Amino acid sequence: MTSESQKELVDKLKTQWKKLWQERLDDKVRAEGIAVTDYSPLFVEQGTIIHATRDFKALNFKEILEKHEVENAERFVQPDPNIGGWNKFIKTKVTNQTPPRKKRAESYIQEKKEPQKSKKRGWLHV
């Protein structure tokens, strides 16, 4: 396959992928997402559970591209957040930074005040 035909194939699969997730039927009782129609290019039949909360292997777009024998499938898919990518970079480097301290406030030294002498009260002071 040429790179242009692969790109066209990936674009078609991406539109089908988006359509699959937009048109899914959400079963709130069973906490599942179900495919409404047949998506043969994605190897998903009507009624297939595409999202669930427990004991479920989620659909993976990269695996679908590999079934279609697309070369360098990872090039068309964002990396896993655990591995890296922009989201991980933002979470680790940008949002967790401590605010910069003000140098002027650090250089300020407060004057030490002498403690006040206590007043002598009553008739038993020496």
DRENPA-951286 format. One line per 4 residues: number of its first residue (from 0); their letters; for each residue x, y, z of C-alpha. Coordinates in Angstrom, 1 decimal. Example, Ala and Ser with C-alpha at 12.3 -4.5 7.8 and 13.67 -1.06 7.14 Angstrom:
BEGIN
0) AS) 12.3/-4.5/7.8; 13.7/-1.1/7.1
! end
This chain:
BEGIN
0) MTSE) 0.0/0.0/0.0; 1.2/3.5/-0.7; 1.3/6.1/2.0; -1.5/8.1/0.4
4) SQKE) -3.9/5.2/0.2; -3.0/4.3/3.8; -3.7/7.8/4.9; -7.1/7.7/3.1
8) LVDK) -7.9/4.3/4.8; -6.9/5.7/8.2; -9.1/8.8/7.6; -12.1/6.6/6.7
12) LKTQ) -11.5/4.4/9.7; -11.2/7.5/12.0; -14.6/8.8/10.8; -16.2/5.4/11.4
16) WKKL) -14.5/5.3/14.8; -15.9/8.7/15.8; -19.3/7.8/14.4; -19.3/4.6/16.5
20) WQER) -18.6/6.4/19.7; -21.1/9.2/19.0; -24.0/7.0/18.0; -23.5/4.3/20.8
24) LDDK) -26.4/3.4/23.0; -25.7/3.9/26.6; -27.3/1.3/28.9; -27.3/3.0/32.3
28) VRAE) -28.6/0.0/34.1; -25.8/-2.3/33.1; -23.3/0.6/32.7; -22.4/-0.4/29.1
32) GIAV) -22.1/1.3/25.7; -23.5/-0.7/22.8; -22.9/-0.3/19.1; -26.1/0.8/17.3
36) TDYS) -25.3/-0.3/13.8; -22.8/-2.5/12.0; -19.3/-1.1/11.6; -17.6/-3.8/9.4
40) PLFV) -14.4/-1.8/8.7; -13.9/-1.6/12.5; -14.8/-5.3/13.0; -17.8/-4.3/15.2
44) EQGT) -21.2/-5.8/14.8; -24.5/-4.3/15.8; -25.2/-5.0/19.5; -21.5/-5.4/20.4
48) IIHA) -20.6/-3.9/23.8; -17.9/-1.3/23.1; -17.6/0.2/26.6; -18.3/-1.3/30.0
52) TRDF) -17.2/-0.6/33.6; -16.0/-4.1/34.7; -14.1/-7.0/33.3; -14.0/-5.6/29.8
56) KALN) -11.3/-5.3/27.1; -11.9/-2.0/25.5; -11.7/-1.4/21.8; -8.3/-0.2/20.6
60) FKEI) -8.0/1.8/17.4; -4.4/0.8/17.0; -5.3/-2.9/17.0; -7.9/-2.2/14.3
64) LEKH) -5.2/-0.4/12.2; -2.9/-3.4/12.6; -5.7/-5.8/11.4; -6.0/-3.6/8.3
68) EVEN) -2.2/-4.0/7.9; -1.4/-0.3/8.1; 2.3/0.3/8.4; 3.4/2.4/11.5
72) AERF) 0.0/2.3/13.1; 1.3/4.1/16.2; 2.0/7.1/14.0; -1.8/7.6/13.6
76) VQPD) -2.7/7.1/17.2; -1.9/9.2/20.2; 0.5/7.5/22.7; -0.9/6.1/25.9
80) PNIG) -0.9/8.7/28.7; 1.2/6.4/30.9; 3.9/6.2/28.2; 4.0/9.9/27.4
84) GWNK) 2.6/12.5/25.2; 1.4/16.1/25.6; -1.1/15.2/28.4; 1.6/13.6/30.5
88) FIKT) 4.0/16.4/29.9; 1.4/19.0/31.0; 0.5/17.0/34.1; 4.1/16.4/35.2
92) KVTN) 5.8/19.6/34.1; 3.3/22.4/33.9; 0.6/21.9/36.5; 2.7/20.5/39.4
96) QTPP) 5.1/23.4/39.5; 5.4/25.3/42.7; 4.8/29.0/42.4; 8.0/31.0/42.2
100) RKKR) 8.9/32.7/45.5; 9.4/36.4/45.6; 13.0/37.3/46.1; 12.2/40.6/47.7
104) AESY) 10.2/38.8/50.4; 13.0/36.3/51.0; 15.6/39.1/51.4; 13.5/41.0/53.9
108) IQEK) 14.8/40.5/57.5; 12.4/41.5/60.2; 13.8/43.7/63.0; 14.2/42.0/66.3
112) KEPQ) 12.2/43.7/69.0; 13.3/43.6/72.6; 10.7/42.0/74.8; 8.8/44.6/76.9
116) KSKK) 9.6/44.8/80.6; 6.8/43.4/82.7; 5.1/45.8/85.0; 5.5/45.2/88.7
120) RGWL) 2.1/44.7/90.2; 1.1/44.1/93.7; 3.0/44.4/96.9; 5.3/41.3/96.6
124) HV) 7.7/42.3/93.9; 11.4/42.8/94.6
! end
